[in-house]
Amino acid sequence: MATETRSGHNRWLKSRAPAWLAPASFGLATAEAFCVLAQAGLLAWIIAAAVVDARELAALQLPLIGLLAVFALRSLVGGVRGVLTARASGEVRQQLRSELFVRMLDAGPLLKGRLGTGSLTTVLIEQVESLDPHYARFMPQMATVTVVPVAILVAVFWANWLAGALLLLSAPLIPAFMILIGMGAQQVVRAQQQALGRLSGLFFDRLRGLDTIRRFGAEQRESARIAAFAEDFRARTMRVLRVAFLSSAVLEYFSAIAIATLAIYIGMGLLGFITLGPAETLTLFSGLFILLLAPEFYNPLRTLAQHWHDRAGALAAAEGIREVLAAPVARPEPARPAEAIPTQACPVHIREVHIALPGRPALFTGLDLDVPAGQKLVIAGASGSGKSTLLSIVGGFVQPDAGEILLGKTPLAALTRTQLSRVRAYLGQQPFLYAASIRDNILLGHPADDAALRRAVALAGLERFLATLPAGLDTLLGQDGLGVSGGQARRIALARVLLAPRPLLLLDEPTASLDADTEQQFWADLDRALAAGPMTVICASHSALALRWADRALLLADGALREIER
C-alpha cells in the first residue's frame, strides 16, 4: 500500500510539471553530453599530441580554441538549465498555492477544524516550497542521467570494450543504493514535516492566546511544551541530515572505488603489465579519453543521488498537499446558477434539512424553519446544539446532507459563491481584524465612495470613537485588532457588514464577552442600521438582551426548534 501511495505521489508530481520541462531537459542533457565528449576528446588529443607527437604550441592553437569554446558552451548549457528549471519550479508552486487557497475556501470551516490553522499554513508555505528542489534539480537531473551516462558508455565501449564493461557493471550500484535510501528517507522526511506542522500549529495558537497564557500564569508550562515540540522537530531534522550525509559518503566511496579500478586497468595496460582483452591496443589518447570520461560518467549519478533526498522531501510534501486538494467542497457551485437573486429583505425557508458532521451523530434530521422577511430571529441553545452549524447551512458555508433552503423563492443551492456574497452578510463572535488601517478593515478591498463609508461608520456607532483618534479611519491596528477594545472591534466589523447591506444578516454570538452597556449599545446601533436598510436577521446567541431585542426567539435542542415564551 505504501509503495502504491509513493508511486501515486510520484505520478502526481510528474503531472504537475510544465509540459515543456521534459523536452527542454532532454535537449539540454543532449547538449551537455556533446560537450562532455568533445571536452574529453579534445583534451586527451591535445595532451597526446604534445607528449607523444611533440607538436608545438602553434599546431595546437585550433584545438585549444575549440576546447575553450566547449567550456563556454557547457557553462551556457548549465546557465540555461538553471533559468528554465527555476521558471518551471516557480510556475508549479504559484499554481499550487492558488489551487490550495481556492480549495481551502471551497472546503470551508470543516477543513480548518480538521487539520488546524498551523498545518494548513505549513502546507501552503513550507510544503509547497519544498517542491522547488524536485522541479529545479531532481527532474532535470533525471534527464541528464538518462542521456549523459549512456552517451559516455557508448564512447568508452568504442574506445575500449573492457573499460566500458567495467563502467556498465559498476553503474547499477549507485541507483540501487539510491532506491534503498529513498525508501527510508521519505519516511524520515514525512515525520519531520509532520513535526513541523504540529510545531507551527502549537506556536500559532500560543501566539493568539498569549494574553490568556499570561493572565493564568502559564508561561513556564507553555514555554516548556513549545521547547519539547521544538526539540522533537530538531531531532527529526537531524535524522534527515544524518541520512543525507551518510548516504552521500557511501555513494562517493562506491564511485571512487570504480574510478580507481578503471585507472589501475588503464595504467597497467599502458605499461604492458595487462594483456587482457583490448589492453594491448590502449594508447595515451584512448587511456586519457577514458579516464577523463569516467568521473563524468559517475558525476550525474552522484548528483542524482544527492537530489534523491529532494525527491523524498517532495513525495512527503505531496501527501499533505494532495490531502488538502482532495478535501471535499463544503458547498459545490451550481450547474445552473439562479437568474435572479433577492435584493431586499427576504424570507428564509428551511425544509427537511439533514446533516451529520464527520465523526459525530446526526445533528439535524428533518429540521424545518420559516423566517418572514425583515424579522429579527434569535436562536438560543446549549453549546454544541448546532446553532453555528445552522447558520453555516443558511449562509451557504456548509452543504446539508439533505433538504432545501429557500431565500425568498430562490433555492440556496442555485446561488453561486459570488451571488451568495451579495445576498447574505455574516458577523461572528470573534470578528477578524487585519494588521491594517481601520478604513482597510472596513472596506476589505471593496470599492466604496466616502459617502457609503461615512454612512456605515455612523450606523455602526463608530463616529465618537474615531473622533478621539488623531488619524481617524487611517489609524493602524495591530494583528488581531490590537489597539481596540472588544466592543470597538465589534463596531468595526458591524461597519464592514453595513457598508453594503444585504437582504440576509447572520449573527453568531456577536456580543459574546461584551459588558451589558456595550452590548445594549450594539443592539441599538443595529436597530438604527436596520431602520435605514431592512434586513432579515438570524442570530445565534445566549444573551438575555438579544432575546429581548429580537422579534422572535427559538430554542434549539436535540436537533429541533421550539418557541421561547417571553
Backbone hydrogen bonds, N-H to C=O, Kabsch-Sander energy under -0.5 kcal/mol:
donor,donor_aa,acceptor,acceptor_aa,energy
5,T,1,M,-2.4
6,R,2,A,-2.7
7,S,3,T,-2.8
8,G,4,E,-2.3
9,H,5,T,-2.6
10,N,6,R,-2.3
11,R,7,S,-2.5
12,W,8,G,-2.1
13,L,9,H,-2.5
14,K,10,N,-2.1
15,S,11,R,-2.2
16,R,12,W,-1.2
17,A,13,L,-0.6
17,A,14,K,-1.0
21,L,18,P,-1.5
22,A,18,P,-0.6
24,A,20,W,-2.0
25,S,21,L,-2.6
26,F,22,A,-2.5
27,G,23,P,-2.3
28,L,24,A,-2.5
29,A,25,S,-2.3
30,T,26,F,-2.2
31,A,27,G,-2.0
32,E,28,L,-2.4
33,A,29,A,-2.4
34,F,30,T,-2.1
35,C,31,A,-2.1
36,V,32,E,-2.6
37,L,33,A,-2.3
38,A,34,F,-2.7
39,Q,35,C,-2.8
40,A,36,V,-2.5
41,G,37,L,-2.7
42,L,38,A,-2.7
43,L,39,Q,-2.3
44,A,40,A,-2.5
45,W,41,G,-2.3
46,I,42,L,-2.7
47,I,43,L,-2.2
48,A,44,A,-2.5
49,A,45,W,-2.8
50,A,46,I,-2.2
51,V,47,I,-2.6
52,V,48,A,-2.4
53,D,48,A,-1.3
55,R,49,A,-2.2
59,A,56,E,-0.6
60,L,56,E,-0.6
60,L,57,L,-1.0
61,Q,58,A,-0.9
64,L,60,L,-2.2
65,I,61,Q,-2.7
66,G,62,L,-2.5
67,L,63,P,-2.3
68,L,64,L,-2.4
69,A,65,I,-2.3
70,V,66,G,-2.1
71,F,67,L,-2.3
72,A,68,L,-2.4
73,L,69,A,-2.6
74,R,70,V,-2.6
75,S,71,F,-2.1
76,L,72,A,-2.4
77,V,73,L,-2.5
78,G,74,R,-2.2
79,G,75,S,-2.3
80,V,76,L,-2.8
81,R,77,V,-2.4
82,G,78,G,-2.1
83,V,79,G,-2.1
84,L,80,V,-2.6
85,T,81,R,-2.7
86,A,82,G,-1.9
87,R,83,V,-2.0
88,A,84,L,-2.5
89,S,85,T,-2.7
90,G,86,A,-2.3
91,E,87,R,-2.3
92,V,88,A,-2.3
93,R,89,S,-2.5
94,Q,90,G,-2.5
95,Q,91,E,-2.4
96,L,92,V,-2.6
97,R,93,R,-2.5
98,S,94,Q,-1.9
99,E,95,Q,-2.5
100,L,96,L,-3.1
101,F,97,R,-2.4
102,V,98,S,-2.4
103,R,99,E,-2.6
104,M,100,L,-2.6
105,L,101,F,-1.9
106,D,102,V,-2.7
107,A,103,R,-2.9
108,G,104,M,-1.1
110,L,107,A,-0.6
111,L,108,G,-0.8
112,K,108,G,-1.0
113,G,109,P,-2.5
114,R,110,L,-1.9
115,L,111,L,-2.7
116,G,111,L,-0.5
116,G,112,K,-2.0
120,L,116,G,-2.0
121,T,117,T,-2.5
122,T,118,G,-2.2
123,V,119,S,-2.4
124,L,120,L,-2.5
125,I,121,T,-2.0
127,Q,122,T,-2.9
128,V,123,V,-1.1
129,E,125,I,-2.1
130,S,126,E,-1.9
131,L,128,V,-1.4
132,D,129,E,-1.7
135,Y,131,L,-1.8
136,A,132,D,-2.8
137,R,133,P,-2.0
138,F,133,P,-2.2
139,M,134,H,-2.8
141,Q,137,R,-1.9
142,M,138,F,-2.0
143,A,139,M,-1.4
144,T,140,P,-1.9
145,V,141,Q,-2.7
146,T,142,M,-1.6
147,V,143,A,-1.4
148,V,144,T,-2.3
151,A,147,V,-2.3
152,I,148,V,-2.5
153,L,149,P,-2.7
154,V,150,V,-2.2
155,A,151,A,-2.0
156,V,152,I,-2.7
157,F,153,L,-2.5
158,W,154,V,-1.8
159,A,155,A,-1.8
160,N,156,V,-3.5
164,G,160,N,-2.1
165,A,161,W,-2.1
166,L,162,L,-2.1
167,L,163,A,-2.1
168,L,164,G,-2.5
169,L,165,A,-2.4
170,S,166,L,-1.8
171,A,167,L,-1.8
173,L,170,S,-1.1
174,I,170,S,-0.6
174,I,171,A,-0.8
176,A,172,P,-2.3
177,F,173,L,-2.1
178,M,174,I,-2.3
179,I,175,P,-2.1
180,L,176,A,-1.7
181,I,177,F,-2.4
182,G,178,M,-3.0
183,M,179,I,-1.9
184,G,180,L,-1.2
185,A,181,I,-3.4
186,Q,182,G,-2.0
187,Q,183,M,-0.6
188,V,184,G,-1.8
189,V,185,A,-3.0
190,R,186,Q,-2.6
191,A,187,Q,-2.1
192,Q,188,V,-1.9
193,Q,189,V,-2.5
194,Q,190,R,-2.3
195,A,191,A,-2.1
196,L,192,Q,-2.1
197,G,193,Q,-2.3
198,R,194,Q,-2.3
199,L,195,A,-2.5
200,S,196,L,-2.7
201,G,197,G,-2.4
202,L,198,R,-2.5
203,F,199,L,-2.7
204,F,200,S,-2.6
205,D,201,G,-2.5
206,R,202,L,-2.3
207,L,203,F,-2.1
208,R,204,F,-2.1
209,G,205,D,-1.9
210,L,207,L,-1.2
213,I,209,G,-2.3
214,R,210,L,-2.2
215,R,211,D,-2.4
216,F,212,T,-1.7
217,G,214,R,-1.2
218,A,213,I,-2.6
222,E,218,A,-2.5
223,S,219,E,-2.7
224,A,220,Q,-2.3
225,R,221,R,-1.8
226,I,222,E,-2.6
227,A,223,S,-2.5
228,A,224,A,-2.0
229,F,225,R,-2.2
230,A,226,I,-2.7
231,E,227,A,-2.4
232,D,228,A,-2.0
233,F,229,F,-2.2
234,R,230,A,-2.5
235,A,231,E,-2.6
236,R,232,D,-2.0
237,T,233,F,-2.3
238,M,234,R,-2.4
239,R,235,A,-1.5
240,V,236,R,-1.7
241,L,237,T,-2.3
242,R,238,M,-2.5
243,V,239,R,-2.3
244,A,240,V,-2.1
245,F,241,L,-2.9
246,L,242,R,-2.4
247,S,243,V,-2.2
248,S,244,A,-2.0
249,A,245,F,-2.1
250,V,246,L,-2.1
251,L,247,S,-2.4
252,E,248,S,-2.3
253,Y,249,A,-1.9
254,F,250,V,-2.3
255,S,251,L,-2.3
256,A,252,E,-2.4
257,I,253,Y,-2.3
258,A,254,F,-2.0
259,I,255,S,-2.4
260,A,256,A,-2.5
261,T,257,I,-2.3
262,L,258,A,-2.0
263,A,259,I,-2.4
264,I,260,A,-2.4
265,Y,261,T,-2.1
266,I,262,L,-2.3
267,G,263,A,-2.7
268,M,264,I,-2.8
269,G,265,Y,-2.1
270,L,266,I,-2.5
271,L,267,G,-1.8
272,G,268,M,-0.5
272,G,269,G,-0.8
273,F,268,M,-2.3
274,I,268,M,-1.0
279,A,276,L,-1.6
280,E,277,G,-0.6
281,T,278,P,-1.3
282,L,279,A,-1.4
287,G,283,T,-3.0
288,L,284,L,-2.6
289,F,285,F,-2.6
290,I,286,S,-2.2
291,L,287,G,-2.5
292,L,288,L,-2.8
293,L,289,F,-1.4
294,A,290,I,-1.8
296,E,292,L,-0.7
297,F,293,L,-1.9
298,Y,294,A,-1.7
299,N,295,P,-2.4
301,L,297,F,-0.5
302,R,298,Y,-2.9
303,T,299,N,-2.8
304,L,300,P,-2.4
305,A,301,L,-2.1
306,Q,302,R,-2.1
307,H,303,T,-2.2
308,W,304,L,-0.9
309,H,306,Q,-0.8
311,R,307,H,-1.7
312,A,308,W,-2.2
313,G,309,H,-2.5
314,A,310,D,-2.3
315,L,311,R,-2.8
316,A,312,A,-2.1
317,A,313,G,-2.3
318,A,314,A,-2.8
319,E,315,L,-1.2
320,G,316,A,-1.1
321,I,317,A,-2.5
322,R,318,A,-2.9
323,E,319,E,-1.6
324,V,320,G,-1.6
325,L,321,I,-2.5
326,A,322,R,-2.0
327,A,324,V,-1.4
330,A,106,D,-2.3
331,R,106,D,-0.7
338,A,414,A,-2.7
345,A,534,P,-0.5
346,C,503,P,-0.6
348,V,371,V,-2.5
349,H,406,L,-2.5
350,I,369,L,-3.6
351,R,349,H,-0.5
351,R,404,E,-3.1
353,V,367,L,-2.2
354,H,402,A,-2.3
355,I,364,F,-2.0
357,L,361,P,-0.5
360,R,357,L,-2.0
363,L,355,I,-2.5
364,F,355,I,-1.7
366,G,353,V,-1.0
367,L,353,V,-2.2
369,L,350,I,-2.0
371,V,348,V,-3.0
375,Q,372,P,-1.7
377,L,375,Q,-0.7
377,L,537,V,-3.1
378,V,552,R,-2.4
379,I,539,C,-3.6
380,A,378,V,-0.5
380,A,554,L,-3.1
385,S,382,A,-2.0
390,L,386,G,-2.4
391,L,387,K,-2.1
392,S,388,S,-2.3
393,I,389,T,-2.1
394,V,390,L,-2.5
395,G,391,L,-2.5
396,G,393,I,-1.0
397,F,392,S,-2.5
398,V,392,S,-1.4
399,Q,330,A,-1.8
401,D,354,H,-1.7
402,A,354,H,-1.5
404,E,351,R,-2.3
406,L,349,H,-2.8
407,L,410,T,-3.0
408,G,347,P,-2.6
408,G,406,L,-0.8
409,K,407,L,-0.5
410,T,407,L,-1.8
412,L,405,I,-3.3
414,A,411,P,-1.4
415,L,412,L,-1.7
420,L,416,T,-2.9
421,S,417,R,-1.9
422,R,418,T,-0.7
422,R,419,Q,-1.0
423,V,419,Q,-0.6
423,V,420,L,-1.3
424,R,420,L,-2.7
425,A,504,L,-2.6
427,L,506,L,-2.3
436,A,434,Y,-2.2
438,I,475,T,-1.6
439,R,473,L,-2.7
441,N,437,S,-2.0
442,I,438,I,-1.6
443,L,439,R,-2.6
444,L,440,D,-2.6
446,H,443,L,-2.1
453,L,449,D,-2.0
454,R,450,D,-2.9
455,R,451,A,-2.2
456,A,452,A,-2.2
457,V,453,L,-2.3
458,A,454,R,-2.4
459,L,455,R,-2.6
460,A,456,A,-1.9
461,G,458,A,-1.3
462,L,457,V,-2.5
463,E,457,V,-0.5
466,L,462,L,-2.7
467,A,463,E,-1.9
468,T,464,R,-0.7
468,T,465,F,-1.0
469,L,466,L,-1.4
472,G,469,L,-0.8
474,D,471,A,-2.1
475,T,472,G,-1.8
477,L,436,A,-2.6
478,G,482,L,-2.9
480,D,433,L,-0.9
481,G,433,L,-0.6
481,G,478,G,-1.5
482,L,479,Q,-0.7
484,V,481,G,-1.7
489,A,485,S,-2.4
490,R,486,G,-2.0
491,R,487,G,-1.9
492,I,488,Q,-2.3
493,A,489,A,-2.3
494,L,490,R,-2.5
495,A,491,R,-2.6
496,R,492,I,-1.8
497,V,493,A,-1.7
498,L,494,L,-2.5
499,L,495,A,-1.0
500,A,497,V,-0.6
504,L,423,V,-2.3
505,L,536,T,-3.2
506,L,425,A,-2.8
507,L,538,I,-2.4
508,D,427,L,-2.6
509,E,507,L,-0.6
509,E,540,A,-3.3
512,A,509,E,-1.3
514,L,511,T,-2.0
519,E,515,D,-2.6
520,Q,516,A,-2.7
521,Q,517,D,-2.1
522,F,518,T,-2.0
523,W,519,E,-2.3
524,A,520,Q,-1.9
525,D,521,Q,-2.7
526,L,522,F,-2.3
527,D,523,W,-2.4
528,R,524,A,-2.1
529,A,525,D,-2.0
530,L,526,L,-2.7
531,A,527,D,-2.0
532,A,528,R,-1.4
533,G,529,A,-2.2
536,T,503,P,-2.8
537,V,375,Q,-2.7
537,V,535,M,-0.5
538,I,505,L,-2.4
539,C,377,L,-3.2
540,A,507,L,-3.0
541,S,379,I,-1.7
541,S,539,C,-0.6
547,L,543,S,-1.6
548,R,544,A,-2.0
549,W,545,L,-1.9
550,A,546,A,-1.7
551,D,376,K,-1.9
552,R,376,K,-1.7
554,L,378,V,-2.5
555,L,562,R,-3.1
556,L,380,A,-3.0
557,A,555,L,-0.6
557,A,560,A,-2.4
560,A,557,A,-1.6
562,R,555,L,-1.7
564,I,553,A,-2.2
565,E,563,E,-0.6
